[in-house]
Amino acid sequence: MLRRPRRNRQSQAIRNLSTETHLNLDHLVYPLFVVNGNNIKEEVSSLPGNFRMSADHLLREIEDCMQLGLNSFILFPAIDEEYKDKTGTYAYHPDNFYLDIARKIKKEFPESCLISDVALDPYNVDGHDGIVKGGRILNDETLVQLCKMSIAQAEAGFDILGPSDMMDGRVQAIREALDQKGFHNTGIMSYTAKYASAFYGPFRDALDSAPVEGENIPKDKKTYQMNPANKREALIEAELDTTEGADFLMVKPALNYLDVIHLLKDNFELPIAAYHVSGECAMLIAACQKGWLNYEQAMPETLLSIHRAGADVILTYFAKDFAKMTKK
Ligand code: PBG
């Protein structure tokens, strides 16, 4: 035998030399759920270890993470029913607590990277990412709201905006709206290939943002989020987002779509992000709680697989635990 691949696996030192993929904290973004009020920290029951937090707790959480070397965060708001309406106007209301929290974070931690969520679903009485009328999701009317929301978020100090709504033309509309107001340096991480997936359940529990049941309200998001059967279509979305001015292209979910991550990595020069979504994390947590998997081994292997597939950036609920493990 001239070739013995096992030679390169025989000791830790040799394995280190021949390691192809390195995952470190620089690649990770930690999603956090925020609520209005004071001294609130409620665990999301379908995503153990993750909490809805008011500003006071959130600031301490961010401080904690930054001490571990984790500096990038994506924030999602849980909105009280009384502030929801058909067009999501609270998203850009001057008193919006989500914008206020962003201001506080950027003031106390200017070196953090804060990513927003741009979509109507937390603010919309119908629980959809766009405006619902006559049983349909209106595209172009929604863009107007997304632009107002984006400007408010840029003003609040978010470094990067994350349009997660999957309306057509939203990256260009947002880019132009930002530039017009002088926000040339506010970036866009576009949810480029976001699939109509069954794996967003715990997230919708956290924010109480699932599509509402009712007459003339579509029961799912399949007319705007992508069909899980499609891969080539992701190239169309990526081409559009690139020409429309996106700074990052995202694939979501991550694990069931590793082929799509790889495809975009091979075909585009922009950094590729992958959202390791709530349901994907919840499955692993549940198996570990049952003692069927070992968290300290299965969790980093999972993140590594997403990175190996081609994701430069991974948004994951495991970011803080990974930071703790690598600190040791
Ligand atoms: C909504 C949004 C969703 C997620 C991020 N932004 C849910 C959805 O599209 O219904 C899901 C994230 C996760 O499951 O962790 N605009």
Boltz pocket constraint, residues with backbone or C-beta under 6 A from the ligand:
constraints:
  - pocket:
      binder: B
      contacts: [[A, 117], [A, 118], [A, 119], [A, 121], [A, 129], [A, 164], [A, 165], [A, 199], [A, 200], [A, 201], [A, 202], [A, 203], [A, 204], [A, 209], [A, 276], [A, 277], [A, 278], [A, 279]]
      max_distance: 6.0
